[in-house]
Amino acid sequence: MDFFTDSSLVKNAVVCAENRSILSLFDTPNRVTDFSLSAAGLYLDYSKQNITKTELSHLVAWADECKLSDHMKAMFSGEKINNTEQRAVLHSVLRAPSGVKHQVLGNDAVAVEKTEQHMAQIVDDICQGKLTGLTGEKFTDVLALGIGGSYYGIKVSLSALHPYHSTGVKVHVLANVDGAAVTEKLETLTAATTLVVIISKTFTTQETLLNANAIKAWMLAELSDPEAIAKQWYAVSSNVEKAQRFGLMAENILPMWDWVGGRFSLWSAVGLPLALAIGNEHFNALKAGAYAMDQHFQTARLDENMPVLMALVGLWNRNALNYQSLAVLPYDHALRALPGYLQQTDMESNGKSVSKQGEKLNWATAPIVFGQEGTNGQHAFMQLMHQSDEIIPTDFIVALQGSSDLEEHHKVLVANCFAQSEALMQGKSLAQAQDELVANGASKEEVARLAAHKVMKGNTPSNTLLMQSLTPHCLGAILALYEHKIFVQGCLWQVNSYDQWGVELGKQLSEQVLALMSDSSVNHQMSPSSVKLIEAFVQK
């Protein structure tokens, strides 16, 4: 990372970037051609970034000097790159062909393939009515219980692939520990025709087990037979013993592997609820799209590599130009959950301040990721993006072909996407605002009064990611693209992208809070503020 702090070449480039307009970069011939590429069914235009070809080439050379290719090989070959937990990071192998699985996993490949076959058989048997509930009725609904990585991948994919829900089974997800969320879900379900999938690697996750016990109590009250849990519940967990004590049959417990982190676990048996909605064929297409991006990532030169280039541009924005945030704006209702998913995968992965060796870092790492459906964002936080002093780099995502028959709606949607990236880059000067008011017949007084309010700073960098249509293959490619981008940035920031100790602190303290709620005399480390809040709850 000394690249950004010690190199006079980079320091001079940063000064130039801070004082130039992005629009001026298009004076260079072939700017768009040079700053765009296609891979795995996706097209990336990053020509609206505030970076020159020379500056980018220095970044690529630096990544090469940092032995990025060696880091990539280490991950894909199964080295324990998660050094704090001594684990490999091999979620990508789950979407690879059988030969790759056996090459990387050795004997473990047999268990992985058996699990995949078992999962596929479950999907077929449930969708065909061969597996039924306690009363012999066909399952109509699936309720997936999980939180964090055991939830968000399913959530984003369920909404993104709604047009591909083809099995007739409705899939619901429950993560929120709020009892109102549980009640709301149960109001839509019938116990006799609901299959439950509980997802927890350790089978000890507080929120997931609390919800599971509530759903279990509801089902037993409705069906009056403990056998309902054995017949109608599945688990994805590495703790078979605990799951069996809960009431599940051993054959209904699918494994989770230590080398698959929660936020990258959709490709494992964690994807069972999604497969129950879209069917095995579409689930395999999702994995194939991700694998196509994996192949591109492993084989393309660094300067022609989509995840690498997105990562390097992101580093340039974060560490050279000191932009703190990243907005993700999908112009697609189906992708409305994607920004939240990327908040987790990016900030939980790279939101660190020490290196893999535990040394304090002297540079910023993960950006603050936020976003929502693009057209909604235009009428909300994008006001700040246009007219505050903050420059917020943005990823625009849009499909050229919509999923509905309302072609005019999609035309307007795409027009808004393209216009917003242009508006963020071009902005509007005071002179332009004045001329516009004059052209609209405003008086001199009105021009003087209003012009400053219509100025927009512009010069906001953005990527635009295009696909022909949002298919399972394209969604898989998008998710893998961001996974690899995050990995590259973690490597260059020198952090471990695959642990999440910050998540654990809140869990530890919540146990103290719960203990204090039951007994005010227990030893604790809570501040007087929190003690007072606990007292208010107890005395309600």
C-alpha positions in Angstrom: 0.0 0.0 0.0 3.1 2.2 0.1 2.2 2.6 -3.6 -0.3 5.3 -2.6 1.8 7.0 0.0 5.5 6.9 -1.1 5.4 7.0 -4.9 5.9 10.5 -6.2 4.5 9.3 -9.5 1.3 8.4 -7.8 1.2 11.5 -5.7 1.5 13.6 -8.9 -1.2 11.5 -10.6 -3.5 12.1 -7.6 -3.0 15.8 -7.8 -3.9 15.7 -11.5 -7.0 13.6 -10.9 -8.2 15.9 -8.2 -8.0 18.9 -10.5 -9.4 17.5 -13.8 -12.8 16.8 -15.0 -13.7 13.2 -15.9 -15.5 14.5 -19.0 -12.1 15.8 -20.3 -10.7 12.3 -20.3 -13.0 11.5 -23.3 -10.9 13.8 -25.4 -8.5 10.8 -25.6 -9.3 8.6 -28.6 -10.8 5.2 -27.9 -11.5 6.0 -24.2 -14.7 3.9 -24.1 -13.1 1.0 -25.9 -10.0 1.1 -23.7 -12.1 1.3 -20.5 -14.7 -1.4 -21.1 -14.7 -5.2 -21.4 -17.0 -8.2 -21.5 -16.9 -11.5 -19.5 -19.3 -14.2 -18.5 -22.2 -12.5 -20.2 -21.6 -9.1 -18.5 -20.3 -5.9 -20.0 -18.5 -3.4 -17.8 -18.0 0.3 -18.9 -15.6 2.0 -16.4 -14.8 4.9 -18.7 -16.5 7.3 -16.4 -13.8 6.7 -13.7 -11.4 9.5 -12.9 -8.3 7.6 -14.0 -6.1 7.6 -17.1 -4.7 4.7 -19.0 -1.2 5.4 -17.6 -2.5 5.6 -14.0 -4.4 2.4 -14.4 -1.3 0.7 -15.9 0.7 1.7 -12.8 -2.0 0.1 -10.6 -1.9 -3.1 -12.6 1.8 -3.2 -12.4 1.6 -2.7 -8.6 -0.9 -5.5 -8.3 1.5 -7.7 -10.2 4.4 -6.7 -7.9 2.2 -7.6 -5.0 2.0 -11.1 -6.5 -1.8 -11.0 -6.9 -1.7 -13.9 -9.3 -0.1 -16.0 -6.5 -2.8 -15.0 -4.1 -5.4 -16.1 -6.6 -3.7 -19.5 -7.1 -3.5 -19.9 -3.4 -7.2 -19.4 -2.9 -8.3 -21.6 -5.8 -5.9 -24.4 -4.8 -7.2 -24.6 -1.3 -4.4 -23.0 0.8 -5.5 -21.8 4.2 -5.7 -18.1 3.2 -8.0 -17.4 6.2 -5.0 -17.4 8.5 -6.8 -16.4 11.7 -9.1 -19.3 11.6 -6.8 -21.6 9.7 -9.3 -22.3 6.9 -9.2 -22.6 3.2 -11.6 -20.4 1.2 -13.2 -22.6 -1.4 -16.7 -21.6 -2.0 -15.8 -21.3 -5.7 -15.1 -25.0 -6.0 -18.7 -25.7 -5.2 -19.7 -24.3 -8.7 -16.8 -26.0 -10.5 -17.1 -29.2 -12.6 -16.4 -32.6 -10.9 -12.8 -32.8 -12.2 -11.9 -29.6 -10.6 -13.6 -30.6 -7.3 -11.5 -33.8 -7.2 -8.3 -32.0 -8.1 -8.7 -29.4 -5.3 -10.6 -31.3 -2.6 -9.2 -34.8 -3.0 -11.2 -37.3 -1.0 -13.5 -34.6 0.3 -14.9 -34.2 -3.3 -16.9 -37.4 -2.9 -18.8 -36.1 0.2 -19.4 -32.8 -1.6 -20.8 -34.5 -4.7 -23.0 -36.8 -2.6 -24.4 -33.7 -0.8 -25.1 -32.0 -4.2 -26.9 -35.2 -5.4 -28.8 -35.5 -2.1 -29.9 -31.8 -2.4 -31.0 -32.2 -6.0 -33.0 -35.3 -5.1 -34.7 -33.5 -2.2 -35.7 -30.7 -4.7 -37.0 -33.2 -7.2 -38.9 -35.3 -4.6 -40.5 -32.3 -3.0 -41.5 -30.6 -6.2 -42.9 -33.8 -7.6 -44.8 -34.6 -4.4 -42.9 -37.7 -3.5 -41.8 -36.2 -0.2 -44.8 -34.9 1.8 -45.6 -33.6 5.2 -47.0 -35.4 8.2 -50.5 -35.5 6.8 -49.4 -36.7 3.4 -50.2 -33.4 1.7 -47.8 -31.9 -0.8 -45.6 -29.1 0.4 -46.8 -25.7 -0.8 -44.4 -23.5 1.2 -40.8 -23.5 2.4 -39.6 -21.4 5.3 -35.8 -20.9 5.5 -34.5 -19.8 8.9 -31.0 -18.2 9.0 -29.2 -14.9 9.5 -26.3 -13.1 8.0 -24.6 -15.2 5.3 -27.1 -18.0 6.0 -29.8 -15.7 4.8 -28.8 -12.9 2.5 -27.6 -14.9 -0.5 -30.9 -16.7 -0.5 -32.8 -13.5 -0.1 -31.1 -11.6 -3.0 -31.4 -14.6 -5.3 -35.0 -15.3 -4.6 -36.0 -11.8 -5.5 -33.6 -11.5 -8.4 -34.8 -14.8 -10.0 -38.5 -14.3 -9.3 -39.4 -14.9 -13.0 -37.7 -18.3 -12.7 -39.8 -19.5 -9.8 -41.0 -22.6 -11.6 -41.6 -25.3 -9.1 -44.9 -24.1 -7.6 -43.3 -24.0 -4.1 -43.3 -20.6 -2.4 -40.1 -19.9 -0.5 -40.0 -17.5 2.5 -37.0 -16.4 4.5 -36.9 -15.4 8.2 -33.9 -13.8 9.8 -35.3 -11.0 11.9 -35.4 -11.9 15.6 -38.3 -9.5 16.1 -41.4 -11.5 17.1 -43.5 -9.4 14.8 -41.6 -10.8 11.8 -42.3 -14.4 13.0 -46.0 -13.7 13.5 -46.2 -12.0 10.1 -44.7 -15.1 8.4 -46.9 -17.6 10.2 -50.1 -15.7 9.2 -49.3 -16.8 5.6 -48.4 -20.4 6.3 -50.2 -23.7 6.9 -48.3 -26.1 9.2 -49.3 -29.3 7.3 -47.9 -28.0 4.0 -44.9 -26.1 5.2 -41.3 -27.4 5.0 -38.8 -25.7 7.2 -35.0 -25.4 6.5 -32.9 -24.2 9.4 -29.5 -23.0 8.4 -26.8 -22.6 11.1 -23.3 -24.0 10.8 -22.9 -24.5 14.5 -26.7 -25.0 15.3 -26.1 -22.5 18.1 -26.8 -19.1 16.4 -29.0 -17.3 18.9 -31.3 -15.5 16.5 -31.8 -18.6 14.3 -32.5 -20.9 17.1 -34.9 -18.5 18.8 -36.9 -18.3 15.6 -36.6 -22.1 15.1 -38.1 -22.8 18.5 -41.0 -20.4 17.8 -41.7 -22.1 14.5 -41.4 -25.6 16.1 -43.9 -24.6 18.8 -46.3 -23.3 16.2 -46.0 -26.5 14.1 -46.4 -28.8 17.1 -49.5 -26.9 18.3 -51.0 -27.1 14.8 -50.2 -30.7 14.1 -50.1 -32.2 17.6 -47.4 -34.8 16.7 -43.6 -34.5 17.3 -43.1 -36.6 14.2 -43.9 -33.4 12.2 -40.4 -32.1 13.0 -38.8 -35.3 11.7 -40.8 -35.3 8.5 -41.0 -31.6 7.7 -37.7 -30.1 8.8 -34.3 -30.0 7.1 -31.1 -28.5 8.4 -27.9 -27.3 6.8 -25.3 -27.5 9.6 -22.0 -29.1 10.7 -23.5 -29.9 14.1 -25.4 -33.1 13.3 -25.8 -34.0 17.0 -27.5 -30.8 18.0 -29.8 -30.9 15.0 -30.9 -34.4 15.9 -31.5 -33.4 19.5 -33.8 -30.7 18.1 -35.8 -33.4 16.4 -34.4 -33.7 12.9 -33.6 -37.0 11.2 -29.9 -37.5 10.3 -30.8 -38.0 6.7 -32.4 -34.5 6.6 -29.2 -32.8 7.8 -27.0 -31.5 5.0 -23.4 -30.5 5.8 -21.7 -27.1 5.8 -18.0 -27.1 5.1 -15.4 -25.2 7.2 -13.9 -23.8 4.0 -17.1 -22.0 3.0 -17.8 -18.7 4.8 -21.4 -17.8 5.5 -21.6 -14.8 3.2 -20.3 -17.0 0.3 -22.4 -20.1 1.1 -25.2 -19.8 -1.4 -23.3 -22.2 -3.7 -23.5 -25.0 -1.0 -26.5 -26.8 0.5 -27.4 -23.4 1.9 -28.9 -22.8 -1.5 -31.5 -25.5 -0.9 -34.4 -23.1 -0.4 -33.5 -21.2 -3.6 -33.3 -24.5 -5.5 -36.7 -25.4 -4.2 -38.1 -22.2 -5.7 -36.3 -22.2 -9.1 -35.6 -25.9 -9.6 -32.3 -27.8 -10.1 -31.8 -26.7 -13.7 -31.9 -23.0 -12.9 -29.9 -23.5 -9.8 -27.2 -25.2 -11.9 -27.3 -22.3 -14.4 -26.7 -19.9 -11.5 -23.6 -21.9 -10.5 -22.5 -22.1 -14.2 -22.6 -18.3 -14.4 -20.5 -17.9 -11.3 -18.1 -20.6 -12.7 -17.8 -18.7 -16.0 -16.7 -15.6 -14.0 -14.3 -17.8 -11.9 -12.7 -19.0 -15.2 -12.4 -15.4 -16.5 -10.9 -14.3 -13.2 -8.3 -17.1 -13.2 -7.2 -16.9 -16.8 -7.5 -13.3 -18.0 -4.5 -11.0 -17.8 -4.7 -8.5 -15.0 -5.2 -5.6 -17.3 -8.1 -7.5 -19.0 -9.7 -9.0 -15.9 -13.1 -7.6 -14.9 -12.9 -8.3 -11.1 -9.3 -7.1 -10.9 -10.0 -3.8 -12.8 -13.1 -3.1 -10.7 -11.0 -3.7 -7.6 -8.1 -1.5 -8.7 -10.5 1.3 -9.7 -12.1 1.0 -6.3 -8.7 1.2 -4.6 -7.9 4.3 -6.6 -11.1 5.9 -5.4 -10.7 4.9 -1.8 -7.0 5.3 -1.2 -5.8 7.8 -3.9 -8.8 10.1 -4.2 -10.1 9.5 -0.6 -13.7 8.8 -1.5 -15.2 7.0 1.5 -18.4 5.4 0.1 -19.6 3.3 -2.8 -23.2 3.4 -4.0 -24.7 0.4 -5.7 -27.7 1.3 -7.9 -29.4 -1.6 -9.7 -32.0 -0.3 -12.2 -33.9 -3.5 -11.8 -36.7 -4.2 -9.2 -35.6 -7.8 -9.1 -32.1 -6.7 -7.8 -33.5 -4.5 -5.0 -31.8 -6.7 -2.4 -28.4 -6.7 -4.1 -27.1 -3.5 -2.3 -27.8 -5.0 1.1 -26.1 -8.3 0.1 -23.0 -6.4 -1.1 -23.0 -4.3 2.1 -22.4 -7.6 3.9 -20.0 -9.2 1.5 -17.9 -6.1 1.2 -17.9 -4.5 4.6 -17.9 -7.7 6.6 -15.0 -9.0 4.5 -12.8 -6.0 4.3 -14.0 -3.7 7.1 -10.7 -4.2 9.0 -7.9 -2.0 10.4 -5.2 -4.6 11.0 -3.2 -6.7 8.5 -3.3 -10.5 8.3 -0.3 -10.3 10.6 -2.2 -8.3 13.2 -0.4 -5.0 12.5 -2.2 -1.7 12.5 -2.8 -0.5 8.9 -1.9 3.0 7.8 -4.6 3.2 5.1 -8.3 3.0 4.7 -9.9 -0.3 3.7 -13.6 -1.1 2.8 -15.8 1.7 1.6 -19.2 2.4 3.1 -21.5 0.5 0.8 -25.1 1.5 0.4 -27.8 1.7 -2.3 -31.2 0.7 -3.5 -33.3 0.5 -6.7 -31.9 3.3 -8.9 -35.1 5.2 -9.6 -36.1 5.2 -6.0 -32.6 6.4 -5.0 -32.9 9.3 -7.5 -35.7 10.7 -5.4 -33.8 10.2 -2.1 -30.1 10.1 -1.3 -29.0 10.9 -4.9 -29.9 14.6 -4.1 -26.9 14.5 -1.8 -24.8 12.8 -4.4 -25.5 15.5 -6.9 -25.3 18.7 -4.8 -23.4 18.0 -1.6 -19.6 18.3 -1.6 -19.3 14.5 -1.1 -18.2 12.5 -4.1 -19.6 9.0 -4.0 -18.4 6.5 -6.6 -21.3 4.5 -8.0 -21.9 1.1 -9.6 -24.9 1.2 -12.0 -26.4 -2.2 -12.9 -29.0 -2.7 -15.6 -30.4 -5.3 -18.0 -30.9 -4.3 -21.7 -34.0 -6.4 -21.8 -36.6 -6.3 -19.0 -38.4 -9.2 -17.4 -41.9 -7.7 -18.0 -44.0 -7.1 -21.1 -44.1 -3.3 -20.3 -41.5 -2.3 -22.8 -42.0 1.5 -22.4 -41.4 1.1 -18.7 -38.1 -0.6 -19.3 -37.1 2.0 -21.9 -37.7 4.7 -19.3 -35.9 2.7 -16.6 -32.8 2.3 -18.8 -32.9 5.9 -19.9 -32.8 7.0 -16.2 -29.9 4.7 -15.5 -27.8 6.1 -18.3 -28.8 9.7 -17.6 -27.9 9.5 -13.9 -24.3 8.2 -14.6 -24.0 11.1 -17.1 -25.4 13.6 -14.7 -23.2 12.6 -11.9 -20.2 13.0 -14.2 -21.2 16.2 -16.0 -22.9 18.1 -13.2 -24.1 21.7 -13.9 -21.9 24.8 -13.6 -23.2 28.2 -12.4 -23.0 29.6 -15.9 -25.0 26.7 -17.2 -27.6 27.1 -14.5 -27.8 30.9 -15.3 -28.2 30.2 -19.1 -30.9 27.6 -18.5 -32.9 30.1 -16.4 -32.5 32.8 -18.9 -33.6 30.4 -21.7 -36.7 29.6 -19.6 -37.6 33.3 -19.4 -36.4 34.0 -15.8 -35.8 37.6 -14.9 -32.4 38.9 -13.8 -33.6 38.8 -10.2 -34.8 35.2 -10.5 -31.5 34.2 -12.1 -29.5 35.8 -9.3 -31.8 34.2 -6.7 -32.0 30.6 -8.1 -28.9 29.9 -10.1 -26.7 28.8 -7.2 -29.4 26.4 -6.1 -29.2 24.6 -9.4 -25.5 24.0 -9.5 -24.3 20.4 -9.3 -20.6 19.6 -8.8 -20.4 16.6 -11.2 -17.1 14.7 -11.5 -18.5 11.7 -9.7 -16.9 8.5 -11.0 -19.1 5.4 -11.9 -19.1 2.0 -13.4 -22.0 0.7 -15.6 -22.6 -3.0 -15.6 -24.8 -4.3 -18.4 -26.3 -7.7 -19.1 -28.7 -8.7 -21.9 -31.3 -9.9 -19.3 -31.2 -11.0 -15.7 -31.0 -14.8 -16.0 -29.7 -17.2 -13.4 -26.4 -17.4 -15.4 -26.0 -13.6 -15.3 -26.9 -13.4 -11.6 -24.3 -16.0 -10.8 -21.7 -14.0 -12.8 -22.6 -10.8 -11.0 -22.3 -12.4 -7.5 -18.9 -14.0 -8.4 -17.7 -10.7 -9.9 -18.2 -8.9 -6.6 -16.8 -11.8 -4.6 -13.6 -11.7 -6.6 -13.4 -7.9 -6.6 -13.6 -8.0 -2.8 -10.9 -10.7 -2.6 -8.5 -8.7 -4.8 -9.0 -5.6 -2.6 -8.5 -7.6 0.5 -5.2 -9.0 -0.9 -3.9 -5.5 -1.8 -5.1 -4.0 1.5 -3.3 -7.0 3.2 -6.4 -7.9 5.3 -8.0 -11.3 6.0 -11.3 -10.9 4.1 -12.7 -14.1 5.5 -13.0 -13.7 9.3 -15.5 -11.4 11.1 -14.5 -11.0 14.7 -16.4 -7.7 14.9 -19.6 -9.7 14.6 -18.7 -11.7 17.7 -18.4 -8.8 20.1 -22.1 -8.0 19.9 -23.0 -11.6 20.4 -20.9 -11.8 23.6 -22.4 -8.6 25.0 -26.0 -9.6 24.1 -25.5 -12.7 26.4 -24.6 -10.3 29.3 -27.6 -8.1 28.5 -29.9 -11.1 28.6 -28.4 -12.2 31.9 -28.9 -8.8 33.4 -32.5 -8.8 32.3 -33.1 -11.9 34.4 -30.8 -11.0 37.4 -29.6 -7.5 38.1 -26.9 -8.8 40.4 -24.8 -10.7 37.9 -21.3 -9.6 37.0 -21.2 -7.6 33.8 -19.2 -5.1 31.7 -22.1 -2.9 30.6 -22.0 0.9 30.9 -24.4 2.8 33.1 -26.2 3.9 30.0 -27.0 0.3 29.0 -27.8 -0.7 32.5 -30.4 2.1 32.7 -31.9 1.0 29.3 -32.1 -2.6 30.6 -33.9 -1.4 33.7 -36.4 0.4 31.6 -37.1 -2.8 29.7 -37.4 -4.9 32.8 -39.8 -2.4 34.5 -42.0 -1.8 31.4 
